[in-house]
């Protein structure tokens, strides 16, 4: 599946892109809009975006640069939370990456958002929920910054415990359900979307993994739809200083 991005001028600070993807046969839904933050920093936006890409549906992106005086007001024009990502479809507004993923799975049941096998699907949902609600030390100490490589960054014991648990999850998924492909459940699904920002963090801060975890990280880093996001992040003109100064 291929997409072409065409930037459209609109009132600042929003930047709108069209994802020109052929809609599924029988498409009769209103156009979908996904509101995201900076690609370089916004891990939750990345998760929601990858889930939409997995659905195979046509959508429009609205990108709101983060950490500016007008950011929250601009996001609140789309959602009451003032947070990204947000999916809009007609009169429906869905916020939070996990809710967006489940909404997409309901609307596009034939899309590979969750594994087809019931036991694998339950496991995938569980690890996504764990990723969604946990690992606060990892998030706080190692913020996503796709463009950077940080040398010699010390990692505290609590974050190391988060990293160990993530590697345990990856090994378990690969052992139980990894036949048929290099992703957590063989073929790519929402679970990989939820752990893709972790792969980016590991690369940025030089977190070393080995064996099946390293192989999985490489598979995600080279996932074509993730590469599309990475390329766009590299071309963004925006910088958020608090994520650039990792000493803070």
PASEBA-1860 file (N, C-alpha, C; in nm, 3 decimals):
! residues 248
1> XXXXXXXX> 0.085/-0.119/0.000/0.000/0.000/0.000/0.088/0.124/0.000 ~ 0.058/0.218/-0.086/0.139/0.338/-0.098/0.052/0.460/-0.071 ~ 0.112/0.564/-0.018/0.040/0.688/0.006/0.126/0.804/-0.040 ~ 0.060/0.913/-0.078/0.128/1.034/-0.116/0.083/1.145/-0.023 ~ 0.178/1.222/0.028/0.145/1.330/0.119/0.144/1.462/0.042 ~ 0.036/1.535/0.057/0.027/1.667/-0.005/-0.003/1.768/0.104 ~ 0.090/1.860/0.130/0.070/1.958/0.235/-0.029/2.064/0.188 ~ -0.118/2.101/0.279/-0.220/2.199/0.249/-0.204/2.316/0.346
9> XXXXXXXX> -0.202/2.436/0.297/-0.191/2.551/0.384/-0.319/2.571/0.463 ~ -0.305/2.600/0.591/-0.420/2.632/0.675/-0.374/2.726/0.783 ~ -0.468/2.769/0.866/-0.431/2.868/0.967/-0.327/2.807/1.061 ~ -0.224/2.885/1.096/-0.124/2.833/1.188/-0.188/2.813/1.326 ~ -0.133/2.720/1.409/-0.011/2.646/1.384/-0.035/2.508/1.326 ~ -0.158/2.482/1.277/-0.187/2.349/1.226/-0.128/2.329/1.087 ~ -0.084/2.208/1.060/-0.040/2.168/0.927/-0.121/2.045/0.890 ~ -0.183/2.046/0.775/-0.271/1.938/0.733/-0.208/1.863/0.618
17> XXXXXXXX> -0.217/1.730/0.623/-0.169/1.643/0.516/-0.282/1.552/0.475 ~ -0.286/1.518/0.349/-0.382/1.420/0.301/-0.311/1.288/0.280 ~ -0.367/1.181/0.335/-0.318/1.048/0.308/-0.402/0.995/0.192 ~ -0.345/0.996/0.071/-0.418/0.956/-0.048/-0.411/0.805/-0.067 ~ -0.495/0.735/0.006/-0.497/0.590/0.003/-0.631/0.546/-0.054 ~ -0.630/0.446/-0.140/-0.755/0.396/-0.194/-0.842/0.340/-0.082 ~ -0.964/0.388/-0.064/-1.049/0.339/0.044/-1.092/0.195/0.018 ~ -1.129/0.123/0.126/-1.175/-0.015/0.108/-1.299/-0.022/0.020
25> XXXXXXXX> -1.320/-0.135/-0.043/-1.437/-0.155/-0.127/-1.563/-0.135/-0.044 ~ -1.658/-0.061/-0.097/-1.781/-0.036/-0.027/-1.772/0.078/0.074 ~ -1.665/0.155/0.069/-1.646/0.266/0.163/-1.764/0.363/0.157 ~ -1.829/0.384/0.269/-1.940/0.478/0.273/-1.940/0.560/0.401 ~ -1.825/0.567/0.469/-1.814/0.644/0.592/-1.765/0.785/0.560 ~ -1.794/0.881/0.648/-1.736/1.014/0.632/-1.583/1.005/0.638 ~ -1.517/1.107/0.584/-1.371/1.109/0.589/-1.323/1.111/0.733 ~ -1.211/1.042/0.756/-1.149/1.035/0.888/-1.037/1.138/0.895
33> XXXXXXXX> -1.030/1.209/1.007/-0.921/1.302/1.035/-0.851/1.256/1.162 ~ -0.719/1.254/1.159/-0.640/1.221/1.276/-0.557/1.343/1.314 ~ -0.576/1.391/1.436/-0.501/1.505/1.488/-0.383/1.452/1.568 ~ -0.263/1.494/1.532/-0.141/1.445/1.594/-0.053/1.561/1.638 ~ 0.048/1.529/1.721/0.151/1.626/1.757/0.275/1.603/1.673 ~ 0.385/1.665/1.713/0.511/1.652/1.640/0.548/1.505/1.623 ~ 0.583/1.467/1.503/0.622/1.328/1.479/0.750/1.291/1.552 ~ 0.838/1.386/1.569/0.966/1.355/1.633/0.952/1.319/1.780
41> XXXXXXXX> 0.851/1.375/1.847/0.841/1.360/1.992/0.715/1.287/2.040 ~ 0.608/1.292/1.965/0.478/1.249/2.018/0.458/1.099/2.000 ~ 0.493/1.023/2.103/0.482/0.877/2.096/0.337/0.831/2.088 ~ 0.248/0.900/2.158/0.106/0.860/2.152/0.046/0.890/2.016 ~ 0.088/0.998/1.953/0.043/1.024/1.816/0.089/0.914/1.722 ~ 0.214/0.870/1.741/0.267/0.763/1.657/0.184/0.637/1.670 ~ 0.147/0.601/1.792/0.066/0.480/1.812/-0.067/0.489/1.739 ~ -0.135/0.602/1.755/-0.264/0.618/1.687/-0.250/0.619/1.537
49> XXXXXXXX> -0.145/0.684/1.487/-0.122/0.693/1.342/-0.095/0.557/1.283 ~ -0.010/0.477/1.348/0.018/0.343/1.298/-0.108/0.256/1.297 ~ -0.193/0.273/1.399/-0.318/0.197/1.402/-0.407/0.233/1.284 ~ -0.415/0.363/1.251/-0.495/0.403/1.135/-0.435/0.346/1.007 ~ -0.303/0.348/0.996/-0.239/0.291/0.878/-0.268/0.141/0.866 ~ -0.269/0.071/0.978/-0.301/-0.072/0.976/-0.442/-0.097/0.925 ~ -0.533/-0.003/0.950/-0.672/-0.020/0.906/-0.684/-0.014/0.754 ~ -0.587/0.051/0.687/-0.591/0.063/0.542/-0.688/0.167/0.491
57> XXXXXXXX> -0.742/0.249/0.579/-0.845/0.343/0.537/-0.786/0.478/0.496 ~ -0.864/0.550/0.420/-0.830/0.686/0.379/-0.843/0.779/0.499 ~ -0.746/0.871/0.517/-0.759/0.966/0.625/-0.678/1.092/0.597 ~ -0.712/1.195/0.674/-0.644/1.323/0.668/-0.572/1.343/0.801 ~ -0.454/1.401/0.797/-0.380/1.434/0.918/-0.386/1.584/0.945 ~ -0.399/1.618/1.071/-0.380/1.755/1.117/-0.270/1.750/1.222 ~ -0.159/1.817/1.198/-0.048/1.817/1.292/-0.043/1.950/1.366 ~ -0.049/1.945/1.499/-0.041/2.064/1.583/0.094/2.062/1.655
65> XXXXXXXX> 0.184/2.155/1.627/0.312/2.159/1.697/0.293/2.170/1.848 ~ 0.370/2.093/1.923/0.354/2.085/2.067/0.436/2.190/2.141 ~ 0.400/2.211/2.267/0.475/2.294/2.361/0.488/2.438/2.314 ~ 0.380/2.490/2.259/0.372/2.631/2.225/0.258/2.694/2.303 ~ 0.258/2.826/2.318/0.151/2.888/2.397/0.010/2.856/2.346 ~ -0.002/2.840/2.214/-0.135/2.818/2.156/-0.170/2.670/2.139 ~ -0.077/2.580/2.176/-0.096/2.438/2.144/-0.223/2.381/2.205 ~ -0.242/2.398/2.335/-0.356/2.335/2.401/-0.488/2.388/2.345
73> XXXXXXXX> -0.495/2.519/2.320/-0.617/2.576/2.264/-0.646/2.519/2.126 ~ -0.542/2.502/2.046/-0.562/2.446/1.912/-0.609/2.302/1.918 ~ -0.552/2.223/2.009/-0.596/2.085/2.021/-0.738/2.077/2.076 ~ -0.771/2.165/2.170/-0.905/2.165/2.228/-1.012/2.204/2.125 ~ -0.971/2.263/2.015/-1.066/2.288/1.906/-1.113/2.157/1.843 ~ -1.037/2.050/1.866/-1.071/1.918/1.812/-1.122/1.822/1.919 ~ -1.079/1.840/2.044/-1.111/1.745/2.150/-1.113/1.817/2.284 ~ -1.198/1.774/2.379/-1.203/1.840/2.510/-1.081/1.815/2.596
81> XXXXXXXX> -0.998/1.718/2.563/-0.885/1.684/2.650/-0.766/1.777/2.634 ~ -0.752/1.837/2.517/-0.632/1.914/2.490/-0.510/1.828/2.467 ~ -0.531/1.699/2.438/-0.423/1.604/2.419/-0.437/1.536/2.283 ~ -0.325/1.486/2.230/-0.325/1.410/2.105/-0.292/1.264/2.136 ~ -0.337/1.174/2.047/-0.406/1.192/1.919/-0.558/1.199/1.937 ~ -0.623/1.246/1.832/-0.768/1.252/1.825/-0.811/1.204/1.688 ~ -0.909/1.118/1.683/-0.967/1.074/1.556/-1.107/1.132/1.544 ~ -1.136/1.188/1.427/-1.268/1.246/1.400/-1.325/1.181/1.275
89> XXXXXXXX> -1.449/1.140/1.282/-1.518/1.079/1.168/-1.663/1.125/1.173 ~ -1.699/1.218/1.086/-1.833/1.273/1.092/-1.855/1.342/1.227 ~ -1.960/1.301/1.298/-1.989/1.358/1.429/-1.917/1.287/1.543 ~ -1.844/1.181/1.511/-1.775/1.105/1.614/-1.638/1.164/1.645 ~ -1.606/1.171/1.773/-1.475/1.215/1.818/-1.421/1.108/1.912 ~ -1.303/1.055/1.881/-1.242/0.950/1.962/-1.103/0.998/2.002 ~ -1.077/1.004/2.132/-0.944/1.043/2.176/-0.879/0.929/2.254 ~ -0.748/0.938/2.265/-0.665/0.837/2.330/-0.633/0.725/2.230
97> XXXXXXXX> -0.505/0.690/2.221/-0.460/0.595/2.120/-0.524/0.458/2.134 ~ -0.547/0.413/2.257/-0.608/0.281/2.275/-0.754/0.281/2.230 ~ -0.827/0.387/2.262/-0.965/0.398/2.217/-0.972/0.408/2.064 ~ -0.879/0.482/2.007/-0.875/0.493/1.861/-0.850/0.356/1.798 ~ -0.760/0.280/1.855/-0.731/0.146/1.803/-0.855/0.058/1.807 ~ -0.928/0.060/1.918/-1.047/-0.023/1.929/-1.157/0.025/1.836 ~ -1.169/0.155/1.819/-1.268/0.210/1.725/-1.238/0.160/1.584 ~ -1.112/0.164/1.546/-1.073/0.118/1.412/-1.101/-0.031/1.395
105> XXXXXXXX> -1.072/-0.109/1.499/-1.096/-0.254/1.492/-1.244/-0.284/1.473 ~ -1.331/-0.205/1.535/-1.475/-0.223/1.516/-1.518/-0.184/1.376 ~ -1.466/-0.073/1.327/-1.511/-0.022/1.196/-1.452/-0.100/1.080 ~ -1.334/-0.158/1.101/-1.266/-0.230/0.994/-1.226/-0.369/1.043 ~ -1.325/-0.456/1.061/-1.298/-0.587/1.123/-1.207/-0.677/1.039 ~ -1.197/-0.651/0.909/-1.110/-0.733/0.824/-0.966/-0.684/0.825 ~ -0.940/-0.568/0.882/-0.804/-0.515/0.886/-0.722/-0.586/0.993 ~ -0.592/-0.598/0.973/-0.506/-0.672/1.067/-0.467/-0.589/1.189
113> XXXXXXXX> -0.565/-0.530/1.255/-0.535/-0.446/1.371/-0.502/-0.533/1.492 ~ -0.581/-0.639/1.513/-0.553/-0.736/1.618/-0.529/-0.873/1.555 ~ -0.455/-0.962/1.622/-0.437/-1.097/1.569/-0.570/-1.168/1.550 ~ -0.577/-1.254/1.451/-0.702/-1.326/1.422/-0.733/-1.430/1.529 ~ -0.631/-1.495/1.582/-0.651/-1.598/1.685/-0.696/-1.534/1.815 ~ -0.798/-1.595/1.878/-0.856/-1.536/1.998/-0.759/-1.524/2.113 ~ -0.681/-1.629/2.140/-0.585/-1.624/2.250/-0.476/-1.520/2.224 ~ -0.427/-1.516/2.101/-0.326/-1.416/2.065/-0.383/-1.275/2.075
121> XXXXXXXX> -0.508/-1.259/2.034/-0.572/-1.128/2.041/-0.584/-1.080/2.186 ~ -0.622/-1.169/2.276/-0.633/-1.134/2.418/-0.497/-1.094/2.474 ~ -0.394/-1.168/2.435/-0.259/-1.137/2.481/-0.213/-1.002/2.428 ~ -0.243/-0.976/2.300/-0.205/-0.848/2.239/-0.275/-0.732/2.308 ~ -0.401/-0.747/2.337/-0.474/-0.642/2.408/-0.414/-0.618/2.547 ~ -0.375/-0.726/2.612/-0.320/-0.712/2.747/-0.189/-0.636/2.746 ~ -0.099/-0.667/2.653/0.030/-0.598/2.653/0.015/-0.454/2.606 ~ -0.084/-0.427/2.520/-0.109/-0.287/2.481/-0.162/-0.207/2.600
129> XXXXXXXX> -0.250/-0.268/2.678/-0.301/-0.201/2.797/-0.189/-0.176/2.897 ~ -0.098/-0.274/2.913/0.015/-0.255/3.002/0.105/-0.142/2.954 ~ 0.131/-0.138/2.824/0.211/-0.029/2.768/0.141/0.105/2.789 ~ 0.011/0.104/2.772/-0.069/0.225/2.781/-0.068/0.284/2.922 ~ -0.072/0.198/3.023/-0.089/0.246/3.160/0.039/0.244/3.243 ~ 0.145/0.179/3.192/0.264/0.162/3.273/0.388/0.227/3.214 ~ 0.503/0.184/3.267/0.635/0.225/3.219/0.657/0.376/3.228 ~ 0.611/0.434/3.339/0.623/0.579/3.356/0.769/0.622/3.370
137> XXXXXXXX> 0.852/0.537/3.428/0.994/0.573/3.442/1.061/0.582/3.306 ~ 1.031/0.487/3.219/1.086/0.489/3.084/1.042/0.615/3.010 ~ 0.914/0.647/3.019/0.862/0.765/2.949/0.931/0.892/2.999 ~ 0.945/0.901/3.132/0.998/1.023/3.190/1.146/1.042/3.164 ~ 1.224/0.934/3.173/1.369/0.947/3.159/1.415/0.941/3.015 ~ 1.341/0.868/2.930/1.383/0.849/2.791/1.272/0.895/2.696 ~ 1.246/1.026/2.689/1.141/1.073/2.599/1.174/1.043/2.454 ~ 1.070/1.020/2.375/1.093/0.989/2.234/1.153/1.109/2.162
145> XXXXXXXX> 1.257/1.086/2.088/1.322/1.188/2.007/1.388/1.115/1.890 ~ 1.312/1.096/1.784/1.356/1.010/1.673/1.483/1.062/1.608 ~ 1.500/1.193/1.602/1.614/1.249/1.528/1.747/1.239/1.603 ~ 1.742/1.217/1.734/1.865/1.226/1.813/1.929/1.091/1.841 ~ 2.059/1.094/1.865/2.134/0.982/1.921/2.210/1.038/2.041 ~ 2.183/0.984/2.160/2.243/1.033/2.283/2.347/0.932/2.330 ~ 2.470/0.978/2.345/2.579/0.890/2.387/2.596/0.895/2.539 ~ 2.618/0.780/2.600/2.653/0.773/2.741/2.548/0.822/2.837
153> XXXXXXXX> 2.422/0.803/2.801/2.313/0.848/2.888/2.291/0.745/2.999 ~ 2.314/0.784/3.124/2.291/0.695/3.237/2.144/0.667/3.257 ~ 2.112/0.546/3.296/1.973/0.504/3.314/1.954/0.458/3.458 ~ 1.852/0.511/3.525/1.833/0.477/3.665/1.773/0.337/3.683 ~ 1.781/0.280/3.802/1.734/0.142/3.824/1.587/0.121/3.792 ~ 1.503/0.221/3.821/1.360/0.206/3.793/1.334/0.195/3.643 ~ 1.405/0.274/3.564/1.391/0.266/3.419/1.447/0.135/3.366 ~ 1.556/0.089/3.425/1.611/-0.041/3.385/1.510/-0.152/3.410
161> XXXXXXXX> 1.434/-0.141/3.519/1.330/-0.241/3.547/1.221/-0.236/3.441 ~ 1.184/-0.116/3.397/1.087/-0.103/3.287/1.140/-0.169/3.160 ~ 1.267/-0.145/3.130/1.327/-0.202/3.010/1.328/-0.355/3.018 ~ 1.361/-0.407/3.135/1.363/-0.553/3.153/1.225/-0.613/3.131 ~ 1.122/-0.545/3.182/0.985/-0.595/3.164/0.945/-0.590/3.017 ~ 0.981/-0.485/2.947/0.949/-0.475/2.803/1.016/-0.589/2.727 ~ 1.142/-0.615/2.755/1.210/-0.726/2.688/1.146/-0.860/2.721 ~ 1.098/-0.874/2.843/1.026/-0.996/2.881/0.899/-1.012/2.798
169> XXXXXXXX> 0.826/-0.903/2.778/0.705/-0.905/2.696/0.739/-0.947/2.553 ~ 0.840/-0.884/2.497/0.877/-0.914/2.358/0.916/-1.060/2.342 ~ 0.997/-1.111/2.434/1.040/-1.251/2.425/0.921/-1.346/2.437 ~ 0.830/-1.315/2.528/0.713/-1.400/2.548/0.626/-1.404/2.424 ~ 0.601/-1.288/2.365/0.518/-1.282/2.244/0.583/-1.357/2.129 ~ 0.711/-1.335/2.111/0.780/-1.401/2.000/0.778/-1.553/2.019 ~ 0.795/-1.599/2.142/0.797/-1.743/2.168/0.659/-1.805/2.151 ~ 0.556/-1.737/2.200/0.420/-1.791/2.197/0.355/-1.777/2.060
177> XXXXXXXX> 0.370/-1.660/2.000/0.287/-1.627/1.884/0.365/-1.575/1.764 ~ 0.498/-1.583/1.767/0.578/-1.517/1.665/0.599/-1.592/1.536 ~ 0.543/-1.712/1.524/0.558/-1.785/1.398/0.488/-1.709/1.285 ~ 0.551/-1.706/1.171/0.486/-1.644/1.055/0.534/-1.505/1.024 ~ 0.633/-1.455/1.101/0.683/-1.321/1.072/0.769/-1.271/1.185 ~ 0.834/-1.155/1.168/0.929/-1.105/1.267/0.869/-1.016/1.375 ~ 0.735/-0.996/1.371/0.672/-0.906/1.466/0.623/-0.983/1.589 ~ 0.568/-0.913/1.685/0.532/-0.978/1.813/0.438/-1.095/1.792
185> XXXXXXXX> 0.345/-1.081/1.699/0.247/-1.187/1.672/0.261/-1.238/1.528 ~ 0.385/-1.238/1.480/0.412/-1.281/1.344/0.396/-1.166/1.247 ~ 0.273/-1.138/1.208/0.243/-1.025/1.121/0.223/-0.899/1.206 ~ 0.248/-0.781/1.150/0.232/-0.658/1.228/0.087/-0.635/1.269 ~ 0.069/-0.581/1.390/-0.065/-0.551/1.442/-0.053/-0.435/1.539 ~ -0.161/-0.406/1.612/-0.164/-0.293/1.703/-0.057/-0.303/1.812 ~ -0.024/-0.425/1.854/0.079/-0.440/1.957/0.212/-0.379/1.912 ~ 0.246/-0.397/1.786/0.369/-0.339/1.734/0.358/-0.187/1.725
193> XXXXXXXX> 0.239/-0.137/1.695/0.218/0.008/1.695/0.243/0.065/1.834 ~ 0.202/-0.007/1.938/0.217/0.044/2.074/0.361/0.036/2.124 ~ 0.439/-0.058/2.072/0.578/-0.069/2.115/0.676/-0.002/2.020 ~ 0.630/0.048/1.907/0.720/0.115/1.813/0.792/0.234/1.876 ~ 0.724/0.319/1.957/0.798/0.428/2.020/0.908/0.380/2.114 ~ 0.890/0.263/2.174/0.994/0.208/2.261/1.117/0.171/2.179 ~ 1.094/0.112/2.062/1.206/0.081/1.972/1.284/0.207/1.939 ~ 1.213/0.315/1.913/1.279/0.442/1.883/1.358/0.492/2.004
201> XXXXXXXX> 1.299/0.484/2.121/1.370/0.527/2.243/1.498/0.446/2.264 ~ 1.490/0.316/2.245/1.607/0.232/2.264/1.721/0.275/2.171 ~ 1.687/0.310/2.047/1.789/0.353/1.951/1.845/0.490/1.990 ~ 1.760/0.581/2.032/1.805/0.716/2.067/1.903/0.714/2.184 ~ 1.873/0.633/2.286/1.953/0.636/2.410/2.049/0.518/2.421 ~ 2.066/0.443/2.314/2.165/0.337/2.313/2.135/0.222/2.406 ~ 2.006/0.190/2.425/1.969/0.076/2.508/1.997/-0.052/2.429 ~ 2.083/-0.135/2.482/2.123/-0.255/2.411/2.030/-0.372/2.442
209> XXXXXXXX> 1.990/-0.442/2.338/1.913/-0.565/2.353/1.984/-0.673/2.272 ~ 1.939/-0.795/2.289/2.005/-0.904/2.217/1.904/-1.010/2.179 ~ 1.948/-1.101/2.095/1.865/-1.215/2.057/1.735/-1.174/1.992 ~ 1.625/-1.233/2.037/1.494/-1.209/1.976/1.449/-1.064/1.994 ~ 1.493/-1.000/2.103/1.455/-0.859/2.124/1.522/-0.768/2.021 ~ 1.649/-0.792/1.995/1.719/-0.712/1.895/1.661/-0.736/1.756 ~ 1.631/-0.861/1.725/1.572/-0.892/1.595/1.437/-0.824/1.580 ~ 1.359/-0.824/1.686/1.228/-0.758/1.682/1.245/-0.607/1.663
217> XXXXXXXX> 1.338/-0.547/1.737/1.361/-0.403/1.722/1.396/-0.367/1.578 ~ 1.480/-0.448/1.516/1.518/-0.421/1.377/1.398/-0.434/1.284 ~ 1.313/-0.532/1.309/1.194/-0.550/1.224/1.102/-0.429/1.234 ~ 1.081/-0.379/1.355/0.994/-0.263/1.372/1.056/-0.139/1.311 ~ 1.187/-0.119/1.333/1.254/0.000/1.279/1.247/0.004/1.126 ~ 1.244/-0.113/1.064/1.237/-0.121/0.919/1.096/-0.146/0.865 ~ 0.998/-0.144/0.949/0.857/-0.157/0.910/0.823/-0.042/0.816 ~ 0.776/-0.068/0.695/0.759/0.041/0.598/0.673/0.157/0.647
225> XXXXXXXX> 0.565/0.130/0.718/0.483/0.243/0.760/0.551/0.323/0.871 ~ 0.630/0.257/0.954/0.708/0.329/1.055/0.816/0.412/0.987 ~ 0.879/0.356/0.884/0.980/0.432/0.811/0.920/0.559/0.751 ~ 0.795/0.553/0.709/0.728/0.672/0.656/0.719/0.780/0.763 ~ 0.684/0.740/0.885/0.676/0.834/0.998/0.815/0.889/1.031 ~ 0.915/0.802/1.036/1.051/0.842/1.069/1.103/0.947/0.970 ~ 1.078/0.922/0.842/1.122/1.018/0.740/1.055/1.153/0.759 ~ 0.925/1.152/0.787/0.853/1.277/0.809/0.905/1.348/0.934
233> XXXXXXXX> 0.936/1.272/1.039/0.991/1.332/1.161/1.124/1.401/1.132 ~ 1.205/1.339/1.047/1.334/1.397/1.013/1.323/1.526/0.936 ~ 1.211/1.546/0.869/1.192/1.667/0.788/1.115/1.777/0.861 ~ 1.071/1.750/0.982/0.996/1.852/1.055/1.086/1.969/1.094 ~ 1.034/2.092/1.085/1.115/2.208/1.124/1.103/2.243/1.272 ~ 1.023/2.168/1.348/0.990/2.208/1.485/1.083/2.140/1.586 ~ 1.115/2.213/1.694/1.197/2.161/1.803/1.130/2.195/1.935 ~ 1.132/2.100/2.028/1.083/2.121/2.164/1.203/2.107/2.256
241> XXXXXXXX> 1.247/2.217/2.314/1.374/2.219/2.385/1.377/2.124/2.505 ~ 1.266/2.109/2.575/1.268/2.024/2.694/1.294/1.878/2.660 ~ 1.267/1.838/2.536/1.296/1.701/2.494/1.436/1.689/2.433 ~ 1.498/1.803/2.403/1.631/1.800/2.347/1.738/1.798/2.457 ~ 1.707/1.858/2.571/1.802/1.862/2.682/1.773/1.743/2.774 ~ 1.839/1.630/2.749/1.810/1.509/2.826/1.870/1.512/2.965 ~ 1.945/1.616/2.998/2.001/1.627/3.132/1.898/1.674/3.233 ~ 1.785/1.727/3.183/1.682/1.778/3.273/1.587/1.667/3.313
END
